[in-house]
Amino acid sequence: MLKRLAGVVPVVFGVLLLTFLLVHLVPGDPVEVMLGESATTADRGQLRADLGLDRPLPVQFAVYLGKLAHGDFGHSIHTRMPIAELLAERIPATAKLAALALVIALLIGMPLGIAAALNHLRWPDNLATLFALTLSAMPHFWLGPLLMLVFALWLGLLPVSGMESGASIWLPALTLACGLAAILTRMTRASMLESLGEDFIRTARAKGLPERVVVLRHALKAALLPVVTVVGLQLGSLLAGAVITETVFGWDGVGRLLVESIEKRDYPVTQACVLVIAMTYVLVNLAADLAYARLDPRVRFESMN
């Protein structure tokens, strides 16, 4: 665990450095956006000095790191609000959306993958594979409007966008879940097929155990390790997809805040949003690494050596 935690430090520093450089290299000046074309040169210079944008980039980066070391994300260039308050308002919405999408993906992907493995090369397997390939080919910016068209406009079952009601979360969550469900279906199928061919499964069946016990207690437990790996890795993609999905559905989360800050050239908010997404990705992968030892004692033995 200490080795994994030590590996987080250079990753986070790399994310901070790359994000800082990229947002400053993007064409456009936040001062021009804030003041407009009619502002005088003196006004532009004064505002640039007030925001600290007249300093060299290494100095700006050093100041930013110093504030982060004290838990200070800084203030938004446009609203002047503390960024910590902006994130505190938006993170719960994104966390709720990602959690529901993950649950939906697990409820769809794992049963389909198990059914496909148990019916290898028969019609349930072919149907599950076709379903997974179809969902994999659908990008969020296309699938989201399609779900709006079907469930909101044609059927009138769910709101089109926004966060006015509790039902508003279902369409963006389903949009996010579809891609992950496709990956989980294929991974669960492949892992279950490998597990079902192992000697311990044949031994369990030879002992006369019910097929339900053989599949759920023995085969599925052995097949979970790569599935946990995929869930950990794909959660980062889930958060990245939330940037598009939240914008499409008007969901006020971190993803939409990131898009808004990029449009306004609000450098501190952009850096803070990317940092939150990156840290979530790193911590989830750390949790997945620790879960390996719980699911497979061989991983724990190898890590001890």
Secondary structure as GFF3:
##gff-version 3
##sequence-region A 1 305
A	DSSP	alpha_helix	2	25	.	.	.	ID=ss1
A	DSSP	alpha_helix	30	35	.	.	.	ID=ss2
A	DSSP	alpha_helix	41	51	.	.	.	ID=ss3
A	DSSP	alpha_helix	57	69	.	.	.	ID=ss4
A	DSSP	alpha_helix	83	118	.	.	.	ID=ss5
A	DSSP	alpha_helix	123	136	.	.	.	ID=ss6
A	DSSP	alpha_helix	140	147	.	.	.	ID=ss7
A	DSSP	pi_helix	148	154	.	.	.	ID=ss8
A	DSSP	three_ten_helix	166	169	.	.	.	ID=ss9
A	DSSP	alpha_helix	170	196	.	.	.	ID=ss10
A	DSSP	alpha_helix	199	206	.	.	.	ID=ss11
A	DSSP	alpha_helix	211	213	.	.	.	ID=ss12
A	DSSP	pi_helix	214	219	.	.	.	ID=ss13
A	DSSP	alpha_helix	220	249	.	.	.	ID=ss14
A	DSSP	alpha_helix	254	263	.	.	.	ID=ss15
A	DSSP	alpha_helix	267	295	.	.	.	ID=ss16
A	DSSP	alpha_helix	297	304	.	.	.	ID=ss17
###
